[in-house]
Amino acid sequence: NRIDILNKSKNKKIVFWGSGEWVEKSIKLLNIKPEYIIDINKNIQGHKLRDIEIIPFEKISNIINDYYIVITTGSYHGLVENLVSKGLEIGKDFCYSPSLYNLSIRDEILGIEQNLLFSVPASGTENGGLYIYKTKDRSYTKIYDGKSRALCKTNSYIALADEEKGLVLFDKKLNLIKEIELLNNSVPHGITLSEKLNKIYVANSGRDSISIFDLSSYKHIEEIKLNDKYDRLKEEQHHINDLYVDEINETLFVSMFSFTGNWRKNIYDGGVLEYDLRSKKFTGPIISDMWMPHSIQMVDNKVMFVDSMRGDLYKTSNKIIGKFNGFIRGFDYDNKYLYIAQSSQRYFDRLQDISLNIPLDCGIYIFDEQTKASVFHSLPEFENIHSVIVLDK
């Protein structure tokens, strides 16, 4: 902003670099008239813009320490490298004009270099499994076969809920540690792991229950049943799908499609319950009125989750921070950007009366919560992605 530029350029003369449209915008925005405008175009050097002389850089190169450069050209990528090569420091000796803010946000998010791990719940004989995705060149590599659902990571582990293999543990270098068999008809969707509590928790969507495993012995310890409906009807009624363990309070957040157990009747009264691991009791709902919620977790000590059918990304129970047209499920955060998976919409007939655009694309969004800017990395070879996590570099 203007105050920052004035403070950084104290005892220096200000020059703009670039004579295009951003000069006018910068003068109005900053209320600053530069000493000169630098431009490499020899055809306009020596002319004036807004009564400001346009000069080549060489005119002040020998006394550059007397000047503070404000970049006012949209072609600033090579310029920044050029200025740095001359021994100048961004911030200290030069900066972008605030009028270029939108361009810099766009270029930054388009240029992100991040390695992601995403899971695909198709049959392992097709394209189901785990993939490493590189945002830099938009390429992916398959590393594991299976009908892969939720992922979670800790300091030591990456854990996977896989409908074909059960509970799967990897180390942080993605070396397979263990495949653990689950209860019959578990149809595991969600998983969360606590090294502090030495437990693994799996959401058995097929049984409307949660399984607890010992992290050291890999043995099944307990099955937590939501109620007796599954035992009576032998078919899932609530579709428990994702979990998050609060290690400090020793509770589980449990997301599901229907509290009353009527999702197969197209009644989606879903949300999140809390389960106290000490008292062994459910409380809540703590989040309600959701239409296919998924991916509950804590970010910056705030609950985050997605309401998949509506395409809403929540931070806290009542604040939507991002809205997407597609069926979103699975996200992670790298302390600046959110990475959100989108599956091809399978229920578009249910949305025809409430949505004017129903994407059938599958891929991963990179989303900036602050600016609301996003870029979509399309993965047309897939129909569904269940989870995505950021891999440590």
C-alpha positions in Angstrom: 0.0 0.0 0.0 0.9 3.7 -0.2 2.2 3.9 3.4 4.4 0.9 3.0 5.9 2.2 -0.2 6.6 5.6 1.3 8.3 4.0 4.4 10.4 1.7 2.3 11.4 4.5 -0.1 12.3 7.0 2.6 15.1 9.3 1.5 14.9 7.9 -2.1 13.2 9.0 -5.3 10.4 6.8 -6.7 10.5 5.5 -10.2 8.0 3.4 -12.0 9.1 0.6 -14.3 6.6 0.1 -17.1 4.7 2.6 -19.1 1.4 0.7 -19.7 -2.0 1.0 -18.2 -0.7 0.3 -14.8 0.9 3.7 -14.6 -2.4 5.6 -14.5 -3.8 3.1 -12.0 -0.8 3.3 -9.8 -0.7 7.1 -9.7 -4.4 7.2 -8.7 -4.1 4.3 -6.2 -0.9 5.5 -4.5 -1.3 9.3 -5.0 2.4 9.3 -5.9 4.0 11.0 -8.9 7.3 9.2 -9.8 10.5 10.9 -10.8 10.8 8.8 -13.9 9.1 6.0 -15.8 11.5 3.3 -16.9 10.7 1.4 -20.1 12.8 -0.8 -22.4 10.9 0.2 -25.5 13.3 2.6 -27.3 10.5 4.0 -29.4 9.0 5.8 -26.4 12.1 6.6 -24.4 12.5 10.4 -24.2 8.8 10.9 -24.4 6.6 11.9 -21.5 3.5 10.3 -19.9 1.5 12.4 -17.6 4.4 14.9 -17.8 6.8 12.2 -16.5 9.8 11.5 -18.6 10.2 7.9 -19.9 13.8 6.8 -19.6 16.0 3.7 -20.2 17.2 2.0 -17.0 20.8 2.9 -17.9 20.1 6.5 -17.1 19.9 5.8 -13.4 21.8 2.4 -13.2 24.9 4.0 -11.7 22.9 5.8 -9.0 20.3 3.1 -8.5 20.6 3.3 -4.7 19.1 6.8 -4.9 15.9 5.3 -6.3 13.1 3.0 -5.2 11.4 1.1 -8.1 7.7 0.4 -8.2 6.9 -2.2 -10.9 4.0 -1.0 -13.1 4.2 -3.6 -16.0 2.1 -6.7 -16.3 5.2 -8.4 -17.8 7.0 -8.5 -14.5 8.2 -12.1 -14.3 11.5 -11.6 -16.1 11.9 -8.1 -14.6 11.9 -9.3 -11.1 14.7 -11.8 -11.9 16.6 -9.1 -13.7 16.4 -6.7 -10.7 17.5 -9.4 -8.3 20.4 -10.3 -10.6 21.5 -6.6 -10.2 21.7 -7.1 -6.4 18.4 -5.5 -5.6 16.0 -7.0 -3.0 12.3 -7.2 -3.4 10.7 -5.0 -0.7 13.9 -3.2 0.3 14.7 -1.8 -3.2 11.7 -2.5 -5.3 8.1 -3.7 -5.1 5.0 -4.4 -7.2 2.4 -1.7 -7.6 -0.7 -2.6 -5.6 -2.5 -2.2 -8.9 -0.9 -5.4 -10.0 -2.2 -7.3 -7.0 -4.8 -9.3 -8.9 -2.2 -10.3 -11.5 0.3 -11.4 -8.8 -2.4 -13.5 -7.0 -3.3 -15.1 -10.3 0.3 -15.9 -11.2 1.1 -17.2 -7.8 -1.8 -19.7 -7.6 -1.2 -20.8 -11.2 2.4 -21.4 -10.5 2.1 -23.4 -7.3 4.4 -26.4 -7.0 3.0 -28.9 -4.6 2.9 -32.7 -4.4 -0.5 -34.2 -3.5 -1.7 -37.7 -2.7 -5.3 -38.5 -3.8 -7.4 -41.6 -3.6 -9.8 -43.0 -6.1 -12.6 -45.4 -5.0 -13.0 -47.3 -8.3 -12.3 -51.0 -8.4 -8.6 -51.7 -8.3 -8.9 -53.6 -11.6 -9.8 -50.2 -13.2 -8.1 -47.0 -11.9 -8.8 -47.3 -8.2 -6.0 -46.7 -5.7 -3.6 -44.0 -4.6 -1.9 -41.5 -6.9 0.8 -38.9 -6.4 -0.1 -35.7 -8.3 2.4 -33.0 -9.1 0.8 -29.6 -9.6 3.9 -28.2 -11.4 3.5 -30.3 -14.5 0.0 -31.6 -13.8 1.1 -35.2 -13.9 0.2 -38.2 -11.7 1.7 -41.6 -10.8 -0.2 -44.5 -9.4 1.4 -46.0 -6.3 -1.2 -48.4 -4.9 -4.1 -50.5 -6.2 -7.4 -50.7 -4.4 -10.9 -49.2 -3.9 -9.4 -46.3 -1.9 -11.4 -44.0 0.3 -10.3 -41.6 3.0 -6.8 -40.6 3.8 -5.2 -39.1 6.9 -1.7 -38.2 7.9 0.2 -37.8 11.2 3.8 -37.1 12.0 4.7 -40.7 11.3 2.0 -42.3 9.2 -0.3 -42.0 6.2 -3.4 -44.1 6.7 -6.0 -45.2 4.2 -9.4 -46.7 4.4 -9.7 -49.1 1.4 -12.9 -51.1 0.6 -10.9 -54.0 -0.9 -7.8 -54.1 1.4 -9.2 -52.8 4.7 -7.1 -50.5 6.9 -3.8 -49.7 5.1 -0.8 -48.0 6.8 2.2 -46.3 5.1 5.1 -44.5 6.5 5.7 -40.9 5.4 7.8 -42.0 2.5 4.8 -44.1 1.3 6.3 -47.4 2.1 3.6 -49.9 2.9 3.7 -50.9 6.6 0.6 -53.0 7.1 -2.8 -54.0 5.6 -5.3 -54.8 8.3 -8.5 -56.7 7.8 -11.7 -55.1 8.9 -15.0 -56.5 10.1 -17.3 -58.2 7.6 -19.3 -55.7 5.5 -17.4 -52.7 6.9 -17.3 -50.8 3.6 -14.8 -48.4 5.2 -15.0 -44.8 4.1 -13.5 -42.6 6.8 -10.3 -42.9 8.9 -8.5 -41.0 11.5 -5.4 -41.8 13.5 -3.9 -40.6 16.8 -0.3 -41.4 17.8 -0.9 -39.8 21.2 -3.8 -42.1 21.9 -2.2 -45.0 20.0 -5.4 -45.7 18.2 -6.8 -45.9 14.6 -10.5 -45.2 14.1 -12.3 -46.4 11.0 -15.8 -45.4 9.8 -17.6 -48.5 8.8 -20.2 -47.1 6.4 -21.6 -50.5 5.7 -22.3 -51.3 9.3 -23.2 -47.8 10.7 -20.4 -48.1 13.2 -16.8 -47.1 14.1 -14.0 -49.6 14.6 -11.1 -48.9 17.0 -7.7 -50.5 16.4 -4.6 -50.5 18.5 -1.8 -48.7 16.6 0.9 -50.8 18.0 -0.5 -54.3 17.7 -3.0 -53.5 14.8 -5.6 -55.5 16.7 -9.3 -54.6 16.6 -10.3 -53.4 20.1 -13.9 -52.2 19.9 -16.9 -51.5 17.6 -19.0 -48.4 18.4 -22.5 -48.8 17.0 -24.6 -45.8 16.3 -27.8 -47.7 17.3 -29.3 -51.2 16.6 -30.8 -50.4 13.2 -28.0 -52.2 11.3 -28.4 -55.3 13.5 -32.1 -55.4 12.8 -32.2 -54.5 9.1 -28.7 -55.8 8.0 -28.2 -52.7 5.9 -26.6 -49.3 6.5 -29.1 -46.6 7.4 -27.0 -43.6 8.3 -23.9 -43.8 6.1 -21.2 -42.8 8.6 -18.5 -41.6 6.2 -15.7 -39.5 7.9 -14.0 -39.1 11.3 -11.7 -36.7 13.0 -10.1 -37.4 16.4 -9.7 -34.6 18.9 -6.7 -35.9 20.9 -6.9 -33.2 23.6 -10.5 -33.8 24.5 -10.5 -37.4 23.5 -13.5 -37.2 21.3 -14.4 -38.2 17.7 -16.3 -36.0 15.2 -18.5 -38.3 13.1 -20.1 -37.2 9.9 -23.0 -39.0 8.2 -25.7 -38.5 5.6 -28.7 -39.0 7.9 -29.2 -38.8 11.7 -32.5 -40.5 11.5 -31.3 -43.3 9.2 -33.4 -42.4 6.2 -30.8 -41.5 3.5 -31.9 -44.5 1.3 -35.3 -42.8 1.2 -33.7 -39.6 -0.1 -34.0 -37.9 3.3 -30.7 -36.2 3.9 -30.8 -34.9 7.4 -27.1 -35.2 7.8 -24.3 -33.5 9.8 -21.9 -34.3 12.6 -22.1 -36.0 15.9 -19.5 -36.0 18.7 -18.5 -39.2 20.4 -16.8 -39.1 23.8 -14.1 -41.8 23.9 -14.1 -41.8 27.7 -17.7 -41.8 28.5 -18.5 -43.8 25.3 -21.5 -41.6 24.5 -22.7 -39.7 21.5 -23.7 -36.1 21.8 -25.1 -33.6 19.3 -25.8 -33.1 16.6 -23.1 -30.4 16.7 -23.6 -29.7 13.0 -26.9 -30.3 11.2 -29.0 -29.7 8.1 -26.3 -30.9 5.7 -26.7 -32.7 2.4 -24.0 -35.4 2.1 -21.4 -33.9 4.5 -17.8 -35.2 4.2 -14.2 -34.6 5.3 -14.5 -33.2 8.8 -11.3 -32.0 10.3 -9.7 -29.2 12.4 -7.8 -26.4 10.7 -6.4 -23.5 12.8 -8.4 -24.8 15.8 -11.6 -24.5 13.8 -13.9 -27.2 12.5 -13.8 -27.5 8.7 -15.9 -29.8 6.5 -17.7 -29.9 3.1 -21.4 -30.2 2.3 -20.7 -32.2 -0.8 -24.0 -31.9 -2.8 -24.3 -28.2 -2.3 -20.6 -27.7 -3.0 -20.0 -25.7 0.2 -16.8 -25.5 2.2 -17.3 -24.6 5.8 -15.0 -23.2 8.4 -17.0 -23.5 11.7 -20.5 -24.8 11.7 -22.1 -21.8 10.0 -19.5 -20.0 7.9 -19.2 -20.9 4.3 -15.7 -19.9 3.0 -15.9 -21.4 -0.4 -18.6 -22.4 -2.9 -18.1 -24.8 -5.8 -20.6 -26.0 -8.4 -19.4 -29.7 -8.3 -19.6 -32.6 -5.9 -16.7 -31.8 -3.5 -15.2 -34.4 -1.1 -11.8 -34.4 0.5 -9.5 -31.4 1.2 -6.2 -30.5 2.8 -4.4 -27.3 3.7 -0.8 -26.3 3.4 -1.0 -23.2 5.6 -1.8 -20.9 2.7 -3.9 -22.8 0.1 -6.7 -25.4 0.3 -6.7 -28.4 -2.0 -10.2 -29.6 -2.6 -11.2 -32.7 -4.6 -14.2 -32.7 -6.9 -15.9 -35.8 -8.3 -18.0 -36.1 -11.4 -21.6 -35.3 -10.2 -23.6 -38.6 -10.1 -26.8 -37.0 -8.7 -27.3 -34.2 -11.2 -31.0 -35.2 -11.5 -31.5 -34.1 -7.9 -29.9 -30.7 -8.6 -31.7 -29.7 -11.8 -34.3 -27.6 -10.1 -31.8 -25.8 -7.8 -28.6 -25.4 -9.9 -28.1 -23.7 -13.3 -24.7 -25.3 -13.8 -23.8 -28.9 -12.8 -20.2 -29.8 -13.6 -19.4 -33.4 -14.5 -15.6 -32.8 -14.3 -13.3 -34.6 -11.9 -10.2 -32.9 -10.5 -8.6 -30.9 -7.7 -9.1 -27.2 -6.9 -6.4 -25.1 -5.4 -8.3 -22.4 -3.5 -7.1 -19.2 -1.7 -9.5 -18.6 1.2 -8.5 -14.9 1.5 -8.9 -13.8 -2.1 -11.4 -16.6 -3.1 -9.2 -17.2 -6.2 -9.0 -20.8 -7.4 -7.6 -22.9 -10.2 -9.0 -26.3 -11.2 -6.6 -29.1 -12.1 -8.8 -31.4 -14.3 -8.3 -35.1 -14.1 -10.6 -36.4 -16.9 -9.3 -39.9 -16.6 -11.2 -40.3 -13.3 -14.8 -40.0 -12.2 -14.4 -39.9 -8.5 -11.8 -38.7 -5.9 -12.4 -39.4 -2.3 -9.5 -37.7 -0.5 -6.6 -35.5 -1.1 -3.7 -34.7 1.2 -0.5 -32.5 0.8 2.7 -34.6 0.9 5.6 -33.3 2.9 8.4 -32.1 0.8 
